[in-house]
């Protein structure tokens, strides 16, 4: 099972790395524009979102838009010892530090805790998705541990290349509610 997931991750990373920088920017923008039209986005006072790394859909413009609209932004801080995440409110990209694998995370001393029940919409990262909302993450299992404690709407952002016909699904996997691609929004009916 895990080898299969590893193979899918490797395969998709190489596919995504072939997207040109211009396409990466324009497709990320198309995805963001679709996201901004969702009721969940419009109603959210606080958005939970990761700081993306190429080749993930760019989230920086989404975060800037959230601030411009007066929304609060909460980003995850990972704790590798127990593979848990804690969301922290950021008001500026200056409150981030670069940690392992080049990931950017909130600086604990400069940010406040954002409890799961205060996050109105969670943007869940991943490398591969099905149209029914199942996903494969980047291998840490952080979101698999967090999602059971989160009751709000979940959305994932994906380039078309990341939407696959099927994935190995385990009993603890929790599908996202919506999947936003450059061309459309999938209402995931996995549940």
C-alpha positions as CSV (number, residue, x, y, z in Angstrom):
1,X,0.0,0.0,0.0
2,X,2.7,2.5,1.0
3,X,4.9,1.6,-1.9
4,X,2.0,2.3,-4.2
5,X,1.5,5.7,-2.6
6,X,5.2,6.4,-2.9
7,X,5.1,5.6,-6.6
8,X,2.1,7.8,-7.2
9,X,3.9,10.7,-5.3
10,X,7.1,10.3,-7.4
11,X,5.2,10.0,-10.6
12,X,3.1,13.1,-10.0
13,X,6.0,15.2,-8.8
14,X,7.8,14.6,-12.0
15,X,4.6,15.4,-14.0
16,X,4.1,18.6,-12.1
17,X,7.7,19.7,-12.5
18,X,7.1,19.8,-16.3
19,X,4.5,22.6,-15.9
20,X,6.2,25.8,-17.1
21,X,6.5,28.7,-14.7
22,X,4.0,30.8,-16.8
23,X,1.5,27.9,-16.8
24,X,2.0,27.3,-13.1
25,X,1.2,31.0,-12.4
26,X,-1.8,31.2,-14.7
27,X,-3.3,27.9,-13.6
28,X,-2.8,28.7,-9.9
29,X,-4.6,32.0,-10.6
30,X,-7.5,30.2,-12.3
31,X,-7.9,27.9,-9.4
32,X,-7.8,30.8,-6.9
33,X,-10.5,32.6,-8.9
34,X,-12.7,29.6,-8.7
35,X,-12.0,29.2,-5.0
36,X,-13.0,32.9,-4.3
37,X,-16.5,32.2,-5.8
38,X,-17.3,29.4,-3.4
39,X,-19.8,30.1,-0.7
40,X,-17.4,28.5,1.8
41,X,-14.8,31.1,0.9
42,X,-17.3,34.0,1.0
43,X,-18.6,33.0,4.4
44,X,-15.3,32.1,6.0
45,X,-13.9,34.6,8.6
46,X,-10.8,32.4,9.1
47,X,-9.2,30.2,6.5
48,X,-6.8,27.4,7.3
49,X,-4.2,27.1,4.5
50,X,-0.6,25.9,4.0
51,X,2.2,28.0,2.6
52,X,2.7,26.2,-0.7
53,X,5.9,25.0,-2.3
54,X,6.3,24.5,-6.0
55,X,4.8,22.3,-7.6
56,X,1.8,22.7,-5.3
57,X,-0.9,25.2,-6.4
58,X,0.4,28.6,-5.3
59,X,-1.3,29.7,-2.0
60,X,0.4,33.1,-1.5
61,X,-2.0,35.0,-3.7
62,X,-4.9,33.3,-1.9
63,X,-3.5,34.4,1.4
64,X,-3.1,38.0,0.2
65,X,-6.7,38.0,-1.0
66,X,-7.9,36.7,2.3
67,X,-6.1,39.5,4.2
68,X,-7.4,42.1,1.7
69,X,-11.0,40.8,2.4
70,X,-10.5,41.1,6.1
71,X,-10.3,37.4,6.7
72,X,-8.0,35.8,9.3
73,X,-5.4,33.3,8.0
74,X,-4.2,30.3,9.9
75,X,-1.3,28.2,8.7
76,X,0.0,24.9,10.1
77,X,3.0,24.4,12.4
78,X,4.1,20.7,12.2
79,X,5.4,18.8,15.2
80,X,7.4,15.9,13.7
81,X,7.8,14.1,17.1
82,X,4.1,13.1,17.1
83,X,3.2,14.1,13.5
84,X,0.7,16.6,14.7
85,X,-0.2,20.1,13.4
86,X,-1.3,23.2,15.1
87,X,-2.8,26.1,13.2
88,X,-1.4,29.6,14.0
89,X,-2.8,32.9,12.9
90,X,-0.5,35.0,10.7
91,X,-1.0,38.6,9.6
92,X,2.2,38.8,7.5
93,X,4.6,36.6,5.6
94,X,7.3,38.0,8.0
95,X,5.9,35.7,10.7
96,X,7.1,32.6,8.8
97,X,10.4,30.7,9.1
98,X,11.8,28.1,6.8
99,X,12.0,24.6,8.4
100,X,12.9,21.2,7.1
101,X,12.3,20.4,3.4
102,X,12.2,24.2,2.7
103,X,8.7,24.4,4.2
104,X,7.6,27.7,5.6
105,X,5.8,27.6,9.0
106,X,4.6,30.2,11.5
107,X,7.1,31.3,14.2
108,X,5.6,30.2,17.5
109,X,6.6,33.3,19.4
110,X,5.1,35.7,16.9
111,X,1.8,34.0,16.2
112,X,-1.4,33.0,18.1
113,X,-3.0,29.6,18.2
114,X,-6.1,29.1,15.9
115,X,-8.2,26.3,17.4
116,X,-9.8,23.9,14.8
117,X,-13.3,25.1,15.8
118,X,-12.4,28.7,14.8
119,X,-11.3,27.7,11.3
120,X,-14.3,28.3,9.0
121,X,-12.8,26.6,5.9
122,X,-9.7,24.4,5.6
123,X,-7.7,24.1,2.4
124,X,-6.2,20.6,2.5
125,X,-3.0,20.0,0.6
126,X,-2.1,16.9,-1.3
127,X,-0.3,15.5,-4.3
128,X,-3.1,13.4,-5.9
129,X,-6.9,13.5,-5.7
130,X,-9.9,11.6,-6.9
131,X,-13.1,13.3,-8.1
132,X,-14.7,11.9,-4.9
133,X,-12.4,13.9,-2.7
134,X,-9.9,11.2,-1.6
135,X,-6.3,12.4,-1.6
136,X,-2.7,11.4,-1.1
137,X,-0.7,13.9,0.9
138,X,3.1,14.3,0.9
139,X,3.7,11.4,3.2
140,X,3.7,12.9,6.7
141,X,0.2,11.9,7.7
142,X,-0.3,15.3,9.5
143,X,-3.7,16.1,7.9
144,X,-4.9,12.5,8.4
145,X,-4.3,13.0,12.1
146,X,-5.9,16.5,12.1
147,X,-9.0,16.0,10.0
148,X,-10.9,13.8,12.5
149,X,-10.9,16.8,14.8
150,X,-12.1,19.3,12.2
151,X,-15.8,19.7,11.4
152,X,-15.8,22.6,9.0
153,X,-15.8,22.6,5.2
154,X,-12.7,21.2,3.5
155,X,-11.5,22.1,0.0
156,X,-8.4,21.0,-2.0
157,X,-6.8,22.8,-4.9
158,X,-5.4,20.8,-7.8
159,X,-4.0,21.1,-11.3
160,X,-5.7,18.8,-13.8
161,X,-2.7,16.5,-13.7
162,X,-3.3,15.8,-10.0
163,X,-6.8,14.4,-10.5
164,X,-6.5,10.7,-11.0
165,X,-9.1,7.9,-11.6
166,X,-8.4,6.0,-8.4
167,X,-6.1,6.0,-5.3
168,X,-5.3,3.4,-2.7
169,X,-7.8,4.3,0.1
170,X,-7.4,3.3,3.7
171,X,-10.1,3.2,6.3
172,X,-8.8,6.3,8.1
173,X,-8.8,8.4,5.0
174,X,-11.2,11.3,5.1
175,X,-12.2,12.8,1.7
176,X,-12.4,16.6,1.2
177,X,-15.7,18.2,0.4
178,X,-14.7,20.0,-2.7
179,X,-11.9,19.8,-5.2
180,X,-11.1,23.0,-7.2
181,X,-9.2,22.7,-10.5
182,X,-8.6,25.3,-13.2
183,X,-11.7,24.4,-15.1
184,X,-14.2,23.3,-12.5
185,X,-15.2,22.5,-8.9
186,X,-15.9,18.9,-8.0
187,X,-18.5,18.4,-5.3
188,X,-17.0,15.3,-3.7
189,X,-19.6,12.7,-2.8
190,X,-17.3,10.2,-1.2
191,X,-19.0,9.9,2.2
